[in-house]
Amino acid sequence: MLSRTLGAAISSLLMISACAAPVSAVADTLTDLNGDGVINVFDLVLAKRETVEAANPMILDATDCSAMPGDTVTMQISLKNNPGFTSGSFMLHYDTACLEPLYAEDAISYTYDAALADVSAMVLPSSMHGTLVCMADASQAVAQDGNLFSIDFVVLENVPADAVYSVTVSDPMFYGAEGEQLTSLLLEKGSVAIPAHAANGTKNNRKPFSFGIDVSKWQGDIRWDEVVEDRKDIEFVMIRAGSGSGDPSFRSDPYFAQNYEGATAVGLPVGAYWYSYALTPEEAVAEAETCLAVLGDRALQFPIAYDVELKAQWEMSPEDFCAIIDAFCSTMEAAGCYVTVYSSASPLNTLYTEEMRQKYGVWVAQYAPDTVYNGDYGMWQYSCTGHVEGIDSDVDMNYCYYDYASIICNGGFNHCTPANE
């Protein structure tokens, strides 16, 4: 059945799917439906609408949503008046100037709704740019209304604000148990809107206090003498200390000690960050204890950042999201550490409460000419494609807005003491 569906979907690219009686058939019996005294195209539109409504067609509709640059959005295709089908297909068109499908393990990230029984599907990029062929084959007739199909899109970082980008469905082909084609109607109104306050280059007029980079095992062996020779403006380094919880020798970043020694040897102030997998406060406390073991008594002139960017964390409620952060950060503070929170602008805007903003600082990530984070932030990771001699891969670039070295060392945090001591 899938081969027939695929052929119908591809051939339908060249024509408009019929969802009512032909125009000529309607025109033959046309009357003055709107009562304006003449029979014209307005009556034809009303007649076609009556014909469609009388057929009680299956209706496909796409969702509308809004998103910030860099966000992942889920577009849903829903069904209404579903008479039951055994196979079907439709086209999904998206605006490539704004959106690109999310891939997971080299496959497009999509689902057919679990409420629709016994559905298998394939999603294939067509030869037309910005178009996907979506197909379903069911082992039995599907009778439910509701969501049929969901697909994840990534909003490109540099899209203009205050604009709306389209995601539409077209050319539906659905078949019943006897192979008959079912009547369907499209409401093509799927869209992604970018809020006006996401305008790049207009919000951030703060002057950075310093410029720096952050590194991890992904940068491999770094030649730190070349780094400072090439970029004399680099004034700090944030180093990945590790991730998760458990045995410190296993959870530490394999290049952490090497990067710490190399950066401090050339006189660069350093901070650290810890990547989180925690989904409960208890797991976050365990991560803090592992982080403390990995850091040991190393002096850090910059904050220790809690990196919360796991998708499952971003899908939490603000209360649960903040509970994890508070558990990690309060444990670190109790051990004499100066902490901050690292994440992307959108989850920080929607999940990071004002109470938490007052307790812990922010290192915001957004790769764009500006960040749309609506709170105060001490550091901004504005690029992941920096090039520095001595580092054989891309490296993250950061602006810092506070004199962290003075704040931390004068306060005696992170095993750091004032320079005159």
C-alpha positions in Angstrom: 0.0 0.0 0.0 2.9 2.4 0.7 4.1 2.2 -2.9 0.7 3.3 -4.2 0.6 6.1 -1.6 4.0 7.4 -2.5 3.1 7.4 -6.2 0.0 9.3 -5.5 1.8 11.8 -3.3 4.5 12.5 -5.8 2.1 12.8 -8.8 -0.1 15.1 -6.7 2.7 17.6 -6.6 1.6 18.6 -10.1 -2.1 19.2 -9.4 -4.4 20.6 -6.8 -6.3 17.9 -4.8 -10.0 18.0 -5.5 -12.0 18.2 -2.3 -15.5 19.0 -3.8 -17.4 18.7 -7.0 -15.7 20.1 -10.2 -16.2 23.8 -10.9 -18.2 23.2 -14.0 -20.7 20.9 -12.3 -21.3 23.5 -9.6 -21.6 26.3 -12.2 -24.3 24.4 -14.1 -26.8 24.7 -11.2 -25.6 28.1 -9.8 -28.2 30.5 -8.3 -28.0 33.9 -6.6 -26.9 32.5 -3.3 -25.8 35.8 -1.7 -28.9 37.7 -2.8 -27.1 40.6 -4.5 -29.2 40.3 -7.7 -26.5 38.8 -9.9 -25.0 35.4 -10.4 -21.2 35.7 -10.2 -18.0 34.3 -8.7 -19.2 35.1 -5.2 -22.1 32.7 -5.7 -19.8 30.1 -7.1 -17.6 30.3 -4.0 -20.7 29.8 -1.8 -21.9 27.0 -3.9 -18.6 25.2 -3.7 -18.6 25.7 0.1 -22.0 24.2 0.4 -20.9 21.2 -1.7 -17.9 20.6 0.4 -19.8 20.9 3.7 -22.5 18.5 2.5 -19.8 15.9 1.8 -18.7 16.2 5.4 -15.0 15.8 4.4 -12.1 14.9 6.7 -10.4 18.1 7.6 -6.6 18.4 8.1 -5.3 21.4 10.0 -1.8 22.6 11.0 -1.0 24.3 14.2 0.2 27.9 14.7 3.0 28.6 17.2 5.6 31.2 18.2 9.3 30.8 18.9 12.6 32.5 19.5 15.5 32.1 17.2 17.3 28.9 18.0 14.2 27.3 19.5 12.8 23.9 18.5 9.1 23.9 17.6 6.7 21.1 17.1 4.3 21.4 14.2 1.2 19.2 14.5 -1.2 18.1 11.8 -4.7 17.3 13.2 -7.7 15.4 11.8 -11.4 16.1 12.2 -14.4 14.2 10.7 -12.1 11.2 10.2 -14.2 8.4 8.6 -11.4 5.9 9.0 -8.6 5.3 6.6 -6.2 2.5 5.8 -3.5 4.5 4.1 -2.7 8.1 3.2 -0.2 10.7 2.3 0.2 14.5 2.2 2.9 17.0 1.5 4.4 19.3 4.1 6.0 22.5 2.9 8.1 24.7 5.2 9.9 28.0 4.8 13.6 27.3 4.5 14.5 30.9 5.3 13.4 30.3 8.9 13.1 26.5 9.5 14.9 23.3 9.1 13.7 19.8 10.2 15.3 18.5 13.3 17.4 15.4 12.8 18.1 12.7 15.4 20.6 10.0 14.4 20.4 11.1 10.8 16.6 10.8 10.6 14.0 13.5 10.7 12.4 13.8 14.1 8.6 13.0 13.7 5.9 11.0 15.3 2.4 9.7 14.3 0.1 10.3 17.3 -0.2 7.3 19.6 -4.0 7.8 19.7 -4.2 6.6 16.0 -3.9 2.8 16.2 -1.5 0.7 14.2 0.1 3.4 12.1 3.5 3.0 10.5 5.0 5.8 8.4 7.8 7.1 6.4 8.9 10.7 6.0 11.1 11.4 3.0 12.5 14.7 1.8 11.2 15.2 -1.8 13.1 16.7 -4.7 11.4 20.0 -4.0 13.4 22.1 -1.6 11.5 22.7 1.6 9.0 19.9 1.1 8.5 16.6 2.9 6.4 13.6 1.7 4.5 12.1 4.7 2.9 8.7 4.4 1.0 6.4 6.6 -0.1 2.8 6.3 -2.5 1.3 8.9 -3.2 -2.4 9.5 -6.8 -1.5 10.3 -9.0 1.5 9.6 -8.3 4.4 11.9 -11.5 6.0 13.2 -10.2 8.6 15.7 -10.1 12.3 15.3 -7.1 14.2 16.8 -3.5 14.7 16.1 -2.2 12.7 13.1 1.3 13.8 12.7 4.0 15.9 14.6 7.4 17.0 13.3 10.1 19.0 15.0 11.6 22.1 13.3 14.6 24.2 14.4 14.2 27.9 14.1 17.3 29.4 12.5 19.4 31.7 14.7 19.5 34.8 12.5 15.8 35.0 11.4 14.3 38.5 11.6 11.9 39.3 14.4 8.3 40.3 14.1 7.7 38.0 11.2 5.6 34.9 10.4 6.9 31.9 8.6 4.6 29.3 7.0 4.3 25.5 7.4 1.5 24.2 5.2 0.0 20.9 4.2 -1.2 20.1 0.7 -2.2 17.3 -1.7 -3.9 14.9 0.7 -4.6 11.4 -0.5 -6.4 9.1 1.9 -7.9 5.7 1.2 -10.5 3.6 2.9 -10.6 -0.2 3.5 -11.8 -0.9 0.0 -9.2 1.3 -1.7 -11.6 4.2 -2.3 -10.2 7.7 -2.0 -11.7 9.6 0.9 -12.7 13.3 0.5 -10.5 15.6 2.5 -10.2 19.3 3.0 -7.1 21.3 3.9 -7.0 24.4 6.2 -3.5 25.6 5.3 -2.7 27.9 8.2 0.3 26.4 9.9 2.9 29.1 10.9 5.7 30.0 13.2 5.8 33.6 14.4 9.0 35.3 15.7 8.2 37.9 18.5 9.1 41.5 17.9 11.4 41.6 20.9 13.6 39.0 19.3 15.1 41.6 17.0 18.8 41.0 16.6 21.3 43.8 17.1 19.0 46.2 18.9 18.8 45.2 22.5 22.3 44.5 23.9 24.0 47.8 24.3 26.1 46.7 27.3 29.8 47.0 27.0 31.6 43.8 27.8 34.2 43.8 30.6 36.2 41.1 29.0 36.3 38.5 26.3 36.9 34.8 26.6 36.5 31.2 25.3 35.2 28.0 26.8 36.7 24.6 26.0 36.2 20.9 26.6 37.4 17.5 25.4 35.9 18.4 22.0 38.8 20.8 21.4 41.4 18.1 22.0 45.0 19.0 22.8 45.2 22.8 23.0 48.5 24.7 22.5 47.9 27.4 25.1 51.0 29.4 24.2 49.7 29.8 20.7 46.2 30.7 22.0 47.5 33.8 23.9 49.9 34.8 21.2 47.2 34.7 18.5 44.4 36.3 20.6 45.8 38.7 23.1 42.3 39.9 23.9 41.3 36.5 25.5 41.1 37.3 29.2 39.4 34.2 30.6 38.6 30.5 29.9 35.6 28.5 31.1 36.7 24.8 31.2 34.3 21.8 31.2 35.0 19.9 34.4 32.7 17.0 33.7 29.1 15.8 33.6 26.6 13.8 35.6 27.2 12.0 38.9 29.2 9.0 40.1 32.8 8.1 40.1 34.8 11.3 39.7 37.5 9.6 37.7 34.9 8.5 35.2 32.7 11.6 35.2 35.4 14.2 34.8 36.2 15.6 31.4 39.3 13.8 30.2 41.0 17.1 29.3 39.9 19.1 32.4 43.2 18.8 34.3 45.3 19.3 31.2 43.3 22.4 30.2 43.4 23.8 33.7 47.2 23.5 33.9 47.7 24.8 30.4 45.5 27.9 30.8 46.8 28.9 34.2 50.4 28.3 33.0 50.0 31.1 30.4 48.3 33.4 33.0 44.6 33.1 32.0 42.0 33.3 34.7 39.7 30.2 34.6 36.3 29.1 35.5 34.6 25.7 35.1 31.2 24.3 34.1 29.4 21.0 34.8 27.0 19.4 32.3 23.8 18.2 34.0 21.8 15.0 33.4 19.8 15.5 36.6 16.0 15.1 36.5 15.4 15.4 40.2 16.9 17.6 43.0 18.5 14.5 44.5 20.3 13.7 41.3 21.4 17.4 41.1 22.9 17.2 44.6 24.8 14.0 43.6 26.1 15.9 40.5 27.3 18.8 42.8 29.2 16.3 45.0 30.9 14.7 42.0 31.8 18.2 40.6 33.4 19.2 43.9 35.4 16.0 43.9 36.7 16.7 40.4 37.5 20.3 41.1 39.4 19.5 44.3 41.3 22.5 45.7 42.0 24.2 42.3 41.6 27.9 42.4 39.1 29.3 40.0 38.8 33.1 39.4 35.6 32.7 37.3 32.3 31.1 38.3 31.4 27.4 38.3 28.5 27.1 35.9 25.7 24.5 36.0 25.0 23.6 32.4 21.3 22.7 32.1 20.5 22.1 28.4 19.1 18.6 28.4 15.8 18.5 26.4 14.1 16.6 29.2 15.0 19.5 31.5 13.6 22.1 29.1 10.4 20.2 29.0 9.9 20.5 32.8 7.7 23.0 34.7 9.5 26.1 36.0 9.2 24.7 39.5 10.9 21.4 38.7 13.5 23.1 36.5 14.4 25.6 39.2 14.4 22.9 41.9 17.2 21.0 40.1 19.2 24.2 39.7 18.7 25.2 43.3 19.8 21.8 44.6 23.1 21.9 42.6 23.9 25.5 43.3 23.1 25.5 47.0 25.2 22.5 47.5 28.1 24.2 45.7 27.7 27.4 47.6 27.7 25.5 50.9 31.2 24.3 49.9 32.4 27.9 49.3 31.9 28.1 45.5 30.7 31.0 43.4 28.1 29.5 40.9 26.1 30.6 37.9 23.6 28.9 35.6 24.3 28.2 31.9 21.5 27.6 29.4 19.9 29.0 26.2 17.9 32.2 26.1 14.5 30.6 25.5 14.3 28.2 28.5 15.9 30.8 30.7 13.1 33.2 29.7 10.3 30.7 30.2 11.6 28.4 33.1 14.0 30.4 35.2 12.0 32.3 37.7 12.6 35.8 39.1 13.4 34.3 42.5 16.1 32.2 41.0 17.5 35.1 39.0 18.0 36.9 42.3 19.9 33.9 43.8 22.1 32.8 41.0 23.7 34.5 38.0 23.3 33.6 34.3 25.6 32.6 31.5 23.3 32.8 28.5 23.9 31.0 25.2 22.5 32.4 22.0 24.5 32.4 18.7 23.3 35.6 17.2 24.2 39.3 17.0 22.1 39.7 20.1 20.5 37.7 22.9 16.8 37.8 23.6 17.2 36.7 27.3 15.1 39.2 29.2 17.0 39.1 32.5 20.5 40.2 33.7 23.4 38.0 32.7 27.1 37.9 33.6 28.3 36.1 30.5 27.0 35.6 27.0 28.1 32.8 24.8 27.5 34.4 21.4 29.2 32.0 19.0 30.2 28.4 18.7 32.3 28.8 15.5 35.3 30.9 16.7 38.8 30.2 15.3 41.9 30.6 17.5 45.4 29.5 16.7 46.4 26.6 19.0 42.9 25.1 18.9 42.3 22.7 16.0 38.5 23.0 16.0 35.8 25.6 16.4 35.6 27.1 19.8 32.9 28.9 21.7 33.2 32.7 22.1 32.0 34.6 25.2 31.5 38.1 26.5 31.8 38.8 30.2 30.1 41.8 31.8 31.4 41.6 35.4 34.8 41.7 37.1 34.4 38.1 38.3 38.1 37.7 39.3 37.8 40.6 41.8 34.4 39.5 43.1 35.4 35.9 43.5 38.9 36.3 44.9 38.1 39.2 47.2 35.2 37.1 48.5 37.4 34.1 49.1 35.3 31.8 46.8 36.5 28.9 44.7 39.7 28.5 46.7 40.8 31.9 45.3 42.4 34.6 47.4 43.1 38.2 46.7 46.3 38.9 44.7 47.9 40.8 47.6 47.7 37.7 49.7 
